[in-house]
Amino acid sequence: MTEPAERTPLGCFEVLARLDAFVAGELDGAELEAVRAHVAGCRNCESFGGYYARTIEAVRRLPPSTESAAVRRRLLAGFGG
């Protein structure tokens, strides 16, 4: 019987790519543990991840948008959407 392959630790860019899913609670298993392990040992990712999580929580607490359809179109056009 062979041993399971050992995972290569994640780097900062790989953690950043998973940050949204991590904050949303969408990661599980080995992927979740790999992100947690990296963040626990990386001051930059710990700091940025905490800031990102607090920002997402603050945005979620904002009241629903009440702008007009015209304003919404202009905003979306400004963001390339």
C-alpha positions in Angstrom: 0.0 0.0 0.0 1.4 3.4 -0.9 1.3 6.5 1.3 -0.9 9.4 0.1 1.2 12.1 -1.7 2.3 14.9 0.5 0.9 18.3 -0.6 3.2 21.1 -1.4 2.6 24.0 0.9 0.7 26.9 -0.7 2.4 30.1 -1.5 1.0 33.6 -1.1 -0.4 33.8 -4.6 -2.2 30.5 -4.2 -3.7 31.6 -0.9 -4.8 34.9 -2.5 -6.6 32.9 -5.3 -8.5 31.0 -2.7 -9.2 33.9 -0.3 -12.7 34.6 -1.3 -13.7 30.9 -1.0 -11.9 30.7 2.4 -13.7 33.8 3.8 -17.0 32.5 2.5 -16.4 29.1 4.2 -16.4 27.2 0.9 -13.1 25.4 1.4 -12.9 22.1 3.1 -10.6 19.2 3.7 -6.9 19.4 2.6 -7.4 22.7 0.8 -8.8 24.4 3.9 -6.0 23.0 6.0 -3.4 24.2 3.5 -4.8 27.7 3.5 -4.9 27.8 7.3 -1.4 26.5 7.6 -0.1 29.1 5.3 -1.9 32.0 6.9 -0.8 30.8 10.4 2.8 31.2 9.2 2.6 34.2 7.0 2.3 37.6 8.6 1.4 39.3 5.2 -1.4 36.8 4.4 -2.7 36.9 7.9 -2.9 40.7 7.9 -4.4 41.0 4.4 -6.8 38.1 4.9 -8.1 39.6 8.1 -8.5 43.0 6.5 -10.3 41.4 3.5 -12.6 39.4 5.8 -13.5 42.5 7.8 -14.2 44.4 4.5 -16.5 41.7 3.2 -18.4 41.6 6.5 -18.8 45.4 6.4 -20.1 45.4 2.9 -22.6 42.6 3.8 -24.0 44.8 6.5 -24.7 47.7 4.2 -28.4 48.4 3.4 -29.6 47.3 0.0 -28.8 49.6 -2.9 -31.5 52.1 -4.0 -29.9 53.7 -7.0 -31.9 54.2 -10.2 -31.4 52.0 -13.2 -29.6 54.8 -15.0 -27.0 55.1 -12.1 -26.6 51.4 -12.0 -25.9 51.2 -15.7 -23.3 54.0 -15.4 -21.6 52.3 -12.5 -21.5 49.0 -14.3 -20.1 50.6 -17.4 -17.4 52.3 -15.3 -16.4 48.9 -14.0 -16.3 47.3 -17.4 -19.5 45.3 -16.8 
